[in-house]
Amino acid sequence: MRFGLTTWIFIALLFGILFGWYLNISLPSPQAQTPSETIKKIEQITLKWASNNQDSLASEVSLIISNPNSSDQEKLDNLFQAIGKYGNKSTLTDQIKQELRAPEPQNETLKKILEYLSILTDIFLRLIKMIIAPLVLTTLVAGVAKLGDLKAVGRIGGKTMLWFFSASFVSLLLGAVLVNLYQPGSSLNVPLPNEALDAGVDHGALTLKGFITHIFPSSLFESLASNEILQIVVFALFFGTALAALGEKGKSVIHAMDIIGHAMLKITSAIMYVAPFAVFAAMTAVIAKKGVGVLSTYALFIGEFYSGLLLLWLLLLLIAFLIIGKKVKGLVSRIKTPLLLAFSTASSESAYPKLLEELERFGCKNRIVSFVLPLGYSFNLDGSMMYMTFASLFIAQSYGIDLSWGDQLAMLLTLMITSKGVAGVPRASLVVIAGTLSTFNIPEAGLLLLLGVDHILDMGRSATNVVGNAVASVAVNKWEEKNFTD
């Protein structure tokens, strides 16, 4: 029996989980130091510091550690608060922070094995990134040029953006409703952390000025080199419109762009042979490092989030059914492979070329799908949208911070704006959440509660982004192509 790509990816997914579980058991990591061991090390650092310096923080740390009525965990909590008061005024602060944030110890043999396995994942993702910029540029330029005029571009662009903002609002709202219904963070009762300990996520770039100016490229070649999809889209819109305005003179360039775009899709077919190996390596790494236990530790939160994603899928597919009727079954069948790719690699980007190809095979016009998909990867990340409200409110609940409905609505609208155009930012969802938390005076360190399972959550939201963009492409195609019926 000859298996298709989807089957091979699914098999690789299962083998990756099993092999990762085996490595996790057979090559266990050394035990992380206990709270009492951490406190002893901090005491040694403080005593050494106090012998050479006069520092009020050193005195306070010594009092906290020597308190016989406090448990080890209470002492650690008090140490967080103490260094929070002093900020960076004492260089002792940095030494204590470093000890409190010591990385988990790793098995060196396991580390080596995972380093070699990561080569497969890195190669696949690099190959995908290699073709995305030229694929987006050529298909979008050809698509816009074929539309013929600015009126058509404006009409389709207007419908597309209306869909994107509506879908984003629904996804954000669904996340807020579900997290209020489930209350996943209420049982944690986490003490408010020290302000000096952050989650290591940079959110300084999230400004309105930075976002707007970043949209417009200063150099096409720089945008292509760094895979800045939104900037490439802006250039392609201008260039495609200009080619259409040239009439006969521009047809040769449009034809060349069309040929290059189809060549990129041929390359995609070749790259897909690497996909099962990349999926196997990615899943092995997650389970080997975290263990199957990571799923049970946050089982309730993961389960509630995935139930929300399932609800969002059903909602999106119901809307698709209302638009294209029974053809929705064919759509689901077509996007299985891109879905598995996005889920396994936790990257929507890895599914982009295959999704473009499958939507065209489904019957969507090239000029439509090549216009909608690139925009969708910046403006229509439905899974990420839902996660942003879900995670932000989960963190607030964990710290016992009560947000009114007005505050939550303001948070939702803030996320609507700050989330657009960050698809190229590493850990984009976490970057946006970090900025939102600080806006509403919720400790940014709360992101540390989620970092351990973020990869598992990212798998689900990446797959959901694929569903959202597939449905958006089909919807816009139906509105433009009246003969796209059952």
Secondary structure, DSSP 4 states (H G I P E B T S, - for coil): ----HHHHHHHHHHHHHHHHHHHHHHSPPPPPPPHHHHHHHHHHHHHHHHHH---HHHHHHHHHHH-TTS-HHHHHHHHHHHHHHHTTSSHHHHHHHHHHTPPPP--HHHHHHHHHHHHHHHHHHHHHHHHHHHHHHHHHHHHHHHH-SHHHHHHHHHHHHHHHHHHHHHHHHHHHHHHHHH-TTTTT-PPPPPTT---S---TT--HHHHHHHHS-S-HHHHHHTT-HHHHHHHHHHHHHHHHHHGGGGHHHHHHHHHHHHHHHHHHHHHGGGHHHHHHHHHHHHHHHH-THHHHHTHHHHHHHHHHHHHHHHHHHHHHHHHHGGGHHHHHHHTHHHHHHHHHHT-SGGGHHHHHHHHHHHT--HHHHHHHHHHHHHH--HHHHHHHHHHHHHHHHHTT----HHHHHHHHHHHHHHTTT-TTSTTHHHHHHHHHHHHTT--GGGGHHHHTTHHHHHHHHHHHHHHHHHHHHHHHHHHH-TT---
